[in-house]
Amino acid sequence: MHPLVCESCGAFFLSPVSCDGMDLLTSILYPPHASFSTAGDVIVVDSDNSRVQVFGSDLRLRVVLGSRGSLPHQFNQPMCVSLTRDPAENLVITDSANASVKVRAAAGDSCTGFIGAPKEERELEQRWRSKRARDRQKKEKRVYERVSERERERTREKERERERSEKEGRKTSRRDGERRG
């Protein structure tokens, strides 16, 4: 069986179907990477469909891994797949839009490892950091306002002192003038 490419949309198929009746299980949109297991399976990263497909050595679909999303078992534009060198040959998949690397069993039954944060966690952390930065700015502003208020109070106190000393200077000069006269 040879792969077929639709001329109208560029989809890659492993079974003869038209785009009108697109075979969603075997259609592959933008496959940036593929790997081969020691058993001869073909593992294809299907980036635009946000999944990884495992085909047997006879090119029949065995397993579809993932769907679009940001949970540990989901993908959002996976880009590369590799196999671990242990007998289990787990799949190591880079998930670009989720900024993570996921380790899946080749049989597709579970997500066995996860490096990186799901999108919701990243967004939550970003919101938390933004809130923390705003809180820090508010605190700095309050401290600045307190310091500014203290400085203004000190300036007022100095002005009062100067006024008092000027008044006393005038009184002293009057007394001196009265004594001379």
N, CA and C of each residue as an Amber inpcrd file, in Angstrom:
protein
   543
   0.8470000  -1.1760000   0.0000000   0.0000000   0.0000000   0.0000000
   0.8910000   1.2370000   0.0000000   0.5970000   2.1750000  -0.8820000
   1.3760000   3.4030000  -0.9750000   0.5550000   4.5680000  -0.4370000
   1.2260000   5.5270000   0.2130000   0.4910000   6.6920000   0.7200000
  -0.0510000   7.5340000  -0.4280000  -1.1860000   8.1900000  -0.1730000
  -1.8190000   9.0570000  -1.1540000  -1.8650000  10.4790000  -0.6040000
  -1.6950000  11.4630000  -1.4640000  -1.7580000  12.8590000  -1.0550000
  -2.8880000  13.5260000  -1.8120000  -3.7750000  14.1830000  -1.0930000
  -4.8870000  14.8980000  -1.7080000  -4.3460000  16.1750000  -2.3460000
  -4.6700000  16.4150000  -3.5980000  -4.1750000  17.5920000  -4.3000000
  -4.8260000  18.8730000  -3.8150000  -6.0610000  18.7990000  -3.3190000
  -6.7610000  20.0270000  -2.9140000  -6.3380000  20.5290000  -1.5380000
  -6.0890000  19.6280000  -0.5910000  -5.7690000  20.1080000   0.7600000
  -4.3980000  19.6680000   1.2520000  -3.7240000  18.7710000   0.5710000
  -2.3900000  18.3440000   0.9800000  -2.3800000  17.2800000   2.0560000
  -3.5620000  16.7370000   2.4040000  -3.6180000  15.6980000   3.4320000
  -2.9460000  14.4290000   2.9240000  -2.3470000  13.7040000   3.8410000
  -1.6190000  12.4770000   3.5330000  -2.4460000  11.3120000   4.0570000
  -2.7810000  10.3520000   3.1860000  -3.6300000   9.2270000   3.5770000
  -2.8970000   7.9130000   3.3810000  -3.1920000   6.9680000   4.2400000
  -2.6540000   5.6280000   4.0680000  -3.7010000   4.6770000   3.5150000
  -4.8980000   5.1960000   3.2960000  -5.9390000   4.3800000   2.6820000
  -6.6270000   5.2220000   1.6150000  -7.1170000   4.5940000   0.5640000
  -7.7110000   5.3660000  -0.5340000  -9.0780000   5.9230000  -0.1590000
  -9.1230000   7.2200000   0.1960000 -10.3840000   7.9120000   0.4750000
 -10.2930000   9.2910000  -0.1440000 -11.4240000   9.9230000  -0.3190000
 -11.4280000  11.2870000  -0.8400000 -11.5200000  12.2530000   0.3270000
 -11.2400000  13.5080000   0.0650000 -11.3260000  14.5080000   1.1310000
 -12.7590000  14.7070000   1.5890000 -13.7210000  14.3990000   0.6820000
 -15.1240000  14.5280000   1.0750000 -15.4460000  13.5130000   2.1680000
 -14.9490000  12.3170000   2.0510000 -15.1730000  11.2820000   3.0520000
 -13.8680000  11.0030000   3.7750000 -13.2330000  12.0460000   4.2760000
 -11.9020000  11.9250000   4.8710000 -11.8720000  10.8730000   5.9740000
 -10.9260000   9.9950000   5.8940000 -10.7270000   8.9630000   6.9030000
  -9.9470000   9.6120000   8.0430000 -10.6660000  10.0310000   9.0690000
 -10.0340000  10.7820000  10.1510000  -9.0280000   9.9620000  10.9410000
  -9.1500000   8.6490000  10.9380000  -8.2010000   7.8290000  11.6820000
  -6.8560000   7.7250000  10.9870000  -6.8480000   7.7620000   9.6770000
  -5.5760000   7.5790000   8.9860000  -5.1020000   8.8000000   8.2200000
  -5.8820000   9.8790000   8.2010000  -5.4050000  11.0850000   7.5160000
  -4.3290000  11.7320000   8.3770000  -3.2990000  12.2070000   7.7230000
  -2.1880000  12.8280000   8.4330000  -1.9830000  14.2100000   7.8300000
  -2.0660000  15.2400000   8.6680000  -1.8420000  16.6080000   8.2260000
  -0.5470000  17.1070000   8.8430000   0.3670000  17.5280000   8.0330000
   1.6760000  18.0330000   8.4190000   2.4050000  17.0680000   9.3570000
   2.9740000  16.0130000   8.7900000   3.7780000  15.0810000   9.5990000
   5.2440000  15.5210000   9.6330000   5.6790000  16.2440000  10.6780000
   7.0570000  16.7410000  10.6950000   8.1040000  15.6850000  11.0380000
   7.6770000  14.5400000  11.6090000   8.6700000  13.5610000  12.0390000
   8.0510000  12.1750000  12.1420000   8.8790000  11.1670000  11.9140000
   8.4560000   9.7700000  12.0840000   9.6420000   8.9810000  12.6320000
   9.3260000   7.9090000  13.3520000  10.3560000   7.0040000  13.8730000
   9.9230000   5.5750000  13.6120000  10.8680000   4.6800000  13.7720000
  10.5820000   3.2640000  13.5520000  10.9980000   2.4800000  14.7900000
  10.1280000   1.5710000  15.2080000  10.4600000   0.7270000  16.3540000
  11.2690000  -0.4790000  15.8790000  11.8330000  -1.2010000  16.8320000
  12.5970000  -2.3950000  16.4590000  11.6940000  -3.4650000  15.8600000
  10.3980000  -3.4130000  16.1870000   9.4400000  -4.3700000  15.6360000
   8.9930000  -3.9840000  14.2280000   9.4370000  -2.8260000  13.7420000
   9.0650000  -2.3990000  12.4000000   7.8640000  -1.4840000  12.3540000
   7.3360000  -1.0980000  13.5310000   6.2140000  -0.1690000  13.5500000
   6.6800000   1.2140000  13.0970000   5.7800000   1.9350000  12.4530000
   6.0550000   3.3020000  12.0180000   5.2760000   4.2350000  12.9390000
   5.9940000   5.1240000  13.6170000   5.3550000   6.0850000  14.5290000
   5.4200000   7.4420000  13.8490000   4.2460000   8.0200000  13.5510000
   4.1690000   9.2680000  12.7950000   3.5900000  10.3650000  13.6790000
   4.3080000  11.4770000  13.7430000   3.7910000  12.6520000  14.4390000
   2.8540000  13.3690000  13.4730000   1.6230000  13.5510000  13.8840000
   0.5990000  14.2010000  13.0720000   0.3130000  15.5590000  13.7110000
   1.1480000  16.5410000  13.4070000   1.1520000  17.8140000  14.1170000
  -0.1640000  18.5750000  14.0130000  -0.6820000  18.7530000  12.8140000
  -1.8970000  19.5510000  12.6620000  -3.1320000  18.8730000  13.2550000
  -3.1100000  17.5650000  13.3920000  -4.2090000  16.8570000  14.0550000
  -3.9320000  16.6640000  15.5460000  -2.7870000  17.1480000  16.0250000
  -2.4040000  17.0720000  17.4390000  -2.4850000  15.6430000  17.9800000
  -1.8060000  14.7430000  17.3000000  -1.7910000  13.3530000  17.7490000
  -0.5650000  12.6460000  17.1860000  -0.3510000  11.4420000  17.6780000
   0.7060000  10.5600000  17.1760000   0.0280000   9.2690000  16.7670000
   0.3770000   8.7750000  15.5750000  -0.2370000   7.5510000  15.0940000
   0.8220000   6.4670000  14.9650000   0.4710000   5.2860000  15.4210000
   1.3820000   4.1440000  15.3370000   0.8050000   3.1670000  14.3210000
   1.6030000   2.8830000  13.2900000   1.1990000   1.9440000  12.2430000
   2.0780000   0.7140000  12.3480000   1.4950000  -0.4330000  12.1010000
   2.2610000  -1.6770000  12.0920000   3.1720000  -1.7230000  10.8750000
   4.0030000  -2.7490000  10.8140000   4.9230000  -2.8800000   9.6760000
   4.1630000  -3.0790000   8.3600000   2.8860000  -3.5000000   8.4530000
   2.0500000  -3.6440000   7.2660000   1.3290000  -2.3340000   6.9110000
   1.6620000  -1.2470000   7.6120000   1.0940000   0.0860000   7.4400000
  -0.3840000   0.1780000   7.8160000  -0.8550000  -0.7340000   8.6290000
  -2.2160000  -0.6350000   9.1540000  -2.1580000   0.0940000  10.4920000
  -3.1180000   0.9460000  10.6900000  -3.1680000   1.7390000  11.9210000
  -3.3530000   0.8380000  13.1320000  -2.4630000   0.9820000  14.1020000
  -2.5790000   0.2110000  15.3450000  -3.1240000   1.0650000  16.4740000
  -2.5520000   2.2540000  16.6500000  -2.9230000   3.0930000  17.7980000
  -2.8870000   4.5570000  17.3940000  -3.8570000   5.3190000  17.9040000
  -3.8420000   6.7800000  17.7930000  -3.6490000   7.3130000  19.2050000
  -2.5910000   8.0850000  19.3950000  -2.2870000   8.6410000  20.7160000
  -2.6430000  10.1110000  20.7710000  -3.4000000  10.4790000  21.7720000
  -3.6690000  11.8840000  22.0410000  -4.7780000  12.4940000  21.2240000
  -5.0760000  13.7100000  21.6050000  -6.0500000  14.5640000  20.9330000
  -5.6210000  15.9950000  21.2380000  -6.2940000  16.9640000  20.6410000
  -5.9070000  18.3610000  20.8670000  -6.2760000  18.7850000  22.2920000
  -5.3180000  19.3680000  22.9900000  -5.5590000  19.8600000  24.3380000
  -4.2550000  20.0830000  25.0660000  -4.3520000  20.4350000  26.3400000
  -3.1480000  20.7340000  27.1120000  -2.9890000  19.8390000  28.3390000
  -3.8050000  18.8120000  28.4530000  -3.6570000  17.8740000  29.5640000
  -2.4750000  16.9500000  29.2860000  -1.9590000  16.2580000  30.3070000
  -0.7890000  15.4040000  30.0840000  -0.9700000  14.3570000  28.9890000
  -2.1840000  13.8690000  28.7580000  -2.4070000  12.8520000  27.7280000
  -2.7790000  13.4560000  26.3750000  -2.7870000  14.7940000  26.2720000
  -3.1570000  15.4700000  25.0350000  -1.9610000  16.1940000  24.4280000
  -2.1010000  16.5750000  23.1660000  -1.0360000  17.2810000  22.4560000
  -1.5820000  18.5580000  21.8340000  -0.6820000  19.4740000  21.5710000
  -1.0050000  20.6570000  20.8000000   0.2080000  20.9310000  19.9180000
   0.1410000  20.4890000  18.7080000   1.1980000  20.5510000  17.7120000
   2.4580000  19.7900000  18.1420000   2.3500000  18.4710000  18.2960000
   3.5600000  17.6910000  18.5690000   4.4980000  17.7930000  17.3750000
   5.8050000  17.7830000  17.6290000   6.7600000  18.0000000  16.5410000
   7.7260000  16.8390000  16.3050000   8.0430000  16.0810000  17.3390000
   9.0600000  15.0500000  17.1720000   8.7360000  13.8640000  18.0790000
   9.1410000  12.6810000  17.6380000   8.9550000  11.4770000  18.4400000
  10.2480000  10.6680000  18.4020000  10.5620000  10.0800000  19.5270000
  11.7230000   9.2110000  19.6300000  11.3460000   8.0430000  20.5230000
  12.1100000   6.9800000  20.4550000  11.8180000   5.8160000  21.2980000
  12.9100000   5.6600000  22.3460000  12.4870000   5.2390000  23.5360000
  13.4740000   4.9700000  24.5780000  14.2520000   3.7130000  24.2050000
  15.4350000   3.5670000  24.7550000  16.2850000   2.4350000  24.3780000
  16.0720000   1.2040000  25.2560000  15.1100000   1.2790000  26.1370000
  14.8190000   0.1080000  26.9700000  13.8960000  -0.8420000  26.1980000
  13.6810000  -2.0570000  26.7020000  12.8320000  -3.0260000  25.9850000
  11.3920000  -2.5510000  25.7690000  10.8990000  -1.6550000  26.6330000
   9.5160000  -1.1860000  26.4890000   9.3480000  -0.2640000  25.2840000
  10.4310000   0.3530000  24.8370000  10.3940000   1.3170000  23.7330000
   9.2570000   2.3200000  23.8980000   9.2610000   3.0350000  25.0160000
   8.2800000   4.0930000  25.2160000   8.5370000   5.2170000  24.2210000
   7.4910000   5.9440000  23.9030000   7.6040000   7.0610000  22.9750000
   7.8960000   8.3400000  23.7480000   8.8630000   9.1000000  23.2840000
   9.1750000  10.4050000  23.8520000   8.7530000  11.4240000  22.8010000
   7.7710000  12.2640000  23.1580000   7.1410000  13.1520000  22.1800000
   7.2950000  14.5980000  22.6280000   7.8290000  15.4380000  21.7430000
   7.8900000  16.8670000  22.0460000   6.5710000  17.4980000  21.6300000
   6.0070000  18.2620000  22.5310000   4.7130000  18.8990000  22.3150000
   4.9480000  20.4070000  22.3060000   5.1030000  20.9840000  21.1210000
   5.6040000  22.3570000  21.0100000   4.6780000  23.4150000  21.6140000
   3.4190000  23.4290000  21.2670000   2.5320000  24.4900000  21.7590000
   2.2430000  24.3530000  23.2490000   2.3850000  23.1600000  23.8000000
   2.2300000  22.9760000  25.2460000   3.5690000  23.0970000  25.9730000
   4.6450000  23.3310000  25.2390000   5.9900000  23.4950000  25.8080000
   6.3160000  22.3580000  26.7660000   6.1870000  21.1290000  26.2840000
   6.4330000  19.9790000  27.1480000   6.9790000  18.8050000  26.3490000
   7.5210000  17.8480000  27.0830000   7.9630000  16.5740000  26.5210000
   7.1890000  15.5010000  27.2610000   6.5570000  14.6230000  26.5240000
   5.7110000  13.5960000  27.1390000   6.2380000  12.2180000  26.7890000
   6.1690000  11.3180000  27.7460000   6.6020000   9.9360000  27.5400000
   5.3570000   9.0670000  27.5910000   5.1210000   8.3510000  26.5080000
   3.9340000   7.5060000  26.4050000   4.3340000   6.0720000  26.1110000
   3.5460000   5.1470000  26.5810000   3.7430000   3.7480000  26.2250000
   3.3580000   3.5870000  24.7570000   4.1040000   2.8050000  24.0290000
   3.8340000   2.6220000  22.5980000   2.4550000   2.0340000  22.3600000
   1.9640000   1.2520000  23.3150000   0.6290000   0.6740000  23.1840000
  -0.4490000   1.7420000  23.3400000  -0.0560000   2.9110000  23.8760000
  -0.9860000   4.0170000  23.9860000  -1.8800000   3.9870000  25.1920000
  -1.6430000   3.0510000  26.1330000  -2.5630000   2.9280000  27.2500000
  -2.3720000   3.9780000  28.3340000  -1.1980000   4.6100000  28.4260000
  -1.0220000   5.5810000  29.5050000   0.0970000   6.5610000  29.1940000
   0.0330000   7.6760000  29.8860000   1.1010000   8.6630000  29.8440000
   2.0410000   8.3040000  30.9940000   3.2510000   7.9010000  30.6950000
   4.1510000   7.4190000  31.7400000   5.0980000   8.4800000  32.2600000
   5.1640000   9.6200000  31.6240000   6.0400000  10.6910000  32.0940000
   5.6660000  12.0060000  31.4630000   6.1070000  13.0840000  32.1130000
   5.7170000  14.4050000  31.6510000   6.7640000  15.4050000  32.1050000
   7.2910000  16.1810000  31.1620000   8.2350000  17.2400000  31.4950000
   7.6550000  18.5190000  30.9330000   7.4860000  19.5060000  31.7720000
   6.8960000  20.7670000  31.3300000   5.5470000  20.9560000  31.9690000
   5.0120000  22.1340000  31.8020000   3.7300000  22.4590000  32.4200000
   2.6430000  22.5300000  31.3640000   1.4680000  21.9720000  31.6730000
   0.3580000  22.1400000  30.7430000   0.0160000  23.6200000  30.5940000
  -0.6230000  23.9490000  29.5100000  -0.9220000  25.3370000  29.1840000
  -1.6830000  26.0350000  30.3150000  -2.6900000  25.3650000  30.9010000
  -3.4620000  25.9850000  31.9740000  -2.5600000  26.3260000  33.1530000
  -1.6410000  25.4140000  33.4880000  -0.7260000  25.6840000  34.5960000
   0.1890000  26.8450000  34.2710000   0.6910000  26.9100000  33.0280000
   1.5610000  28.0200000  32.6350000   0.8020000  29.3320000  32.7000000
  -0.4600000  29.3340000  32.2030000  -1.2600000  30.5530000  32.2420000
  -1.5550000  30.9590000  33.6790000  -1.8710000  29.9790000  34.5260000
  -2.1350000  30.2650000  35.9280000  -0.8940000  30.8450000  36.5980000
   0.2540000  30.2330000  36.3180000   1.4960000  30.7510000  36.8930000
   1.7910000  32.1500000  36.3810000   1.5310000  32.3960000  35.0990000
   1.7670000  33.7180000  34.5270000   0.8490000  34.7490000  35.1860000
  -0.4350000  34.3790000  35.3810000  -1.3500000  35.2920000  36.0620000
  -0.8920000  35.5540000  37.4920000  -0.4280000  34.4820000  38.1700000
   0.0450000  34.6200000  39.5420000   1.2600000  35.5470000  39.5780000
   2.2120000  35.3550000  38.6520000   3.3920000  36.2200000  38.6040000
   2.9930000  37.6650000  38.3120000   2.0260000  37.8520000  37.4020000
   1.5650000  39.2090000  37.0910000   0.9250000  39.8440000  38.3150000
   0.0810000  39.0710000  39.0200000  -0.5630000  39.5920000  40.2340000
   0.4930000  39.9150000  41.2730000   1.4620000  39.0310000  41.4030000
   2.5340000  39.2520000  42.3700000   3.3260000  40.5190000  42.0220000
   3.5890000  40.7200000  40.7320000   4.3030000  41.9240000  40.2960000
   3.4610000  43.1690000  40.5820000   2.1350000  43.0890000  40.3080000
   1.2650000  44.2330000  40.6050000   1.2310000  44.5140000  42.0920000
   1.1360000  43.4410000  42.9190000   1.1350000  43.6130000  44.3670000
   2.4320000  44.2560000  44.8340000   3.5570000  43.8090000  44.2530000
   4.8560000  44.3780000  44.6110000   4.9080000  45.8550000  44.2390000
   4.3770000  46.1950000  43.0700000   4.3550000  47.5950000  42.6450000
   3.4850000  48.4380000  43.5800000   2.3270000  47.8800000  43.9740000
   1.4560000  48.6010000  44.9100000   2.1660000  48.8280000  46.2420000
   2.8470000  47.7860000  46.7230000   3.5570000  47.9030000  47.9910000
   4.6590000  48.9480000  47.8800000   5.4220000  48.9050000  46.7910000
   6.4750000  49.8960000  46.5850000   5.8840000  51.2970000  46.5150000
   4.7310000  51.4350000  45.8840000   4.0810000  52.7400000  45.7890000
   3.6580000  53.2200000  47.1730000   3.0800000  52.3000000  47.9790000
   2.6860000  52.6840000  49.3330000   3.9000000  53.1050000  50.1510000
   4.9930000  52.3370000  50.0380000   6.2220000  52.6850000  50.7570000
   6.7200000  54.0400000  50.2830000   6.7190000  54.2620000  48.9810000
   7.1600000  55.5390000  48.4170000   6.2740000  56.6670000  48.9430000
   4.9410000  56.4120000  48.9570000   4.0230000  57.4390000  49.4580000
   4.2820000  57.7290000  50.9270000   4.5440000  56.6580000  51.7310000
   4.8600000  56.8880000  53.1450000   6.1400000  57.6890000  53.2980000
   7.1470000  57.3140000  52.5190000   8.4190000  58.0280000  52.5690000
   8.2090000  59.4630000  52.1110000   7.4570000  59.6200000  51.0460000
   7.1760000  60.9620000  50.5360000   6.4240000  61.7790000  51.5730000
   5.4610000  61.1730000  52.2310000   4.7000000  61.8700000  53.2780000
   5.6360000  62.2710000  54.4210000   6.5130000  61.3670000  54.8090000
   7.4840000  61.7000000  55.8650000   8.3910000  62.8500000  55.4340000
   8.8350000  62.8010000  54.1780000   9.6880000  63.8760000  53.6700000
   8.9320000  65.2000000  53.6530000   7.6710000  65.1570000  53.2360000
   6.8700000  66.3830000  53.2320000   6.6900000  66.9070000  54.6550000
   6.4450000  65.9850000  55.5880000   6.2890000  66.3860000  56.9920000
   7.5920000  67.0010000  57.5180000   8.7160000  66.3960000  57.1760000
  10.0170000  66.9450000  57.5980000  10.2350000  68.3280000  56.9930000
   9.8730000  68.4720000  55.7320000  10.0140000  69.7640000  55.0690000
   9.1310000  70.8040000  55.7580000   7.8850000  70.4330000  56.0720000
   6.9850000  71.3410000  56.7940000   7.5650000  71.7200000  58.1480000
   8.1140000  70.7210000  58.8600000   8.7090000  70.9650000  60.1750000
   9.8950000  71.9250000  60.0540000  10.7200000  71.7390000  59.0340000
  11.8570000  72.6390000  58.8150000  11.3740000  74.0560000  58.5230000
  10.3120000  74.1690000  57.7310000   9.7560000  75.4920000  57.4400000
   9.2510000  76.1570000  58.7120000   8.5490000  75.3810000  59.5440000
   8.0710000  75.9150000  60.8350000   9.2400000  76.3690000  61.7040000
  10.2970000  75.5380000  61.7590000  11.5020000  75.8920000  62.5270000
  12.0940000  77.1930000  62.0250000  12.1990000  77.3200000  60.7080000
  12.7690000  78.5270000  60.1170000  11.9040000  79.7370000  60.4360000
  10.5760000  79.5470000  60.3320000   9.6710000  80.6410000  60.6570000
   9.8290000  81.0480000  62.1190000   9.9090000  80.0370000  63.0290000
  10.0980000  80.3280000  64.4540000  11.4020000  81.0850000  64.6890000
  12.4610000  80.5800000  64.0400000  13.7600000  81.2340000  64.2410000
  13.7600000  82.6480000  63.6550000  13.0600000  82.8470000  62.5350000
  12.9510000  84.1960000  61.9740000  12.1930000  85.1150000  62.9140000
  11.0730000  84.5950000  63.5060000  10.2940000  85.3940000  64.4570000
  11.1500000  85.7450000  65.6620000  11.8680000  84.7320000  66.1540000
  12.7230000  84.9900000  67.3150000  13.8470000  85.9500000  66.9450000
  14.3430000  85.8210000  65.7080000  15.3770000  86.7580000  65.2430000
  14.8380000  88.1670000  65.1820000  13.5940000  88.3360000  64.7470000
  12.9780000  89.6540000  64.6930000  12.7590000  90.1990000  66.1010000
  12.2960000  89.3020000  67.0000000  12.0820000  89.7220000  68.3920000
  13.3980000  90.1610000  69.0040000  14.4520000  89.3650000  68.7450000
  15.7630000  89.6810000  69.2970000  16.2620000  91.0060000  68.7370000
  16.0690000  91.2350000  67.4470000  16.5220000  92.4890000  66.8500000
  15.7000000  93.6630000  67.3790000  14.4260000  93.4640000  67.6860000
  13.5930000  94.5190000  68.2680000  14.0960000  94.8600000  69.6710000
  14.3720000  93.7840000  70.4350000  14.8550000  94.0020000  71.7980000
  16.1860000  94.7620000  71.7630000  17.0470000  94.3490000  70.8550000
  18.3230000  95.0250000  70.7330000  18.1300000  96.4840000  70.3330000
  17.1570000  96.7300000  69.4650000  16.8680000  98.0970000  69.0230000
  16.3050000  98.9270000  70.1760000  15.4470000  98.3070000  70.9960000
  14.8490000  99.0060000  72.1320000  15.9350000  99.3160000  73.1570000
  16.8830000  98.4150000  73.3790000  17.9450000  98.6290000  74.3550000
  18.8560000  99.7520000  73.8860000  19.0960000  99.8470000  72.6330000
  19.9710000 100.8910000  72.1020000  19.2920000 102.2420000  72.1460000
  18.0240000 102.2570000  72.0070000  17.2880000 103.5000000  71.8910000
  16.8420000 104.0770000  73.1510000
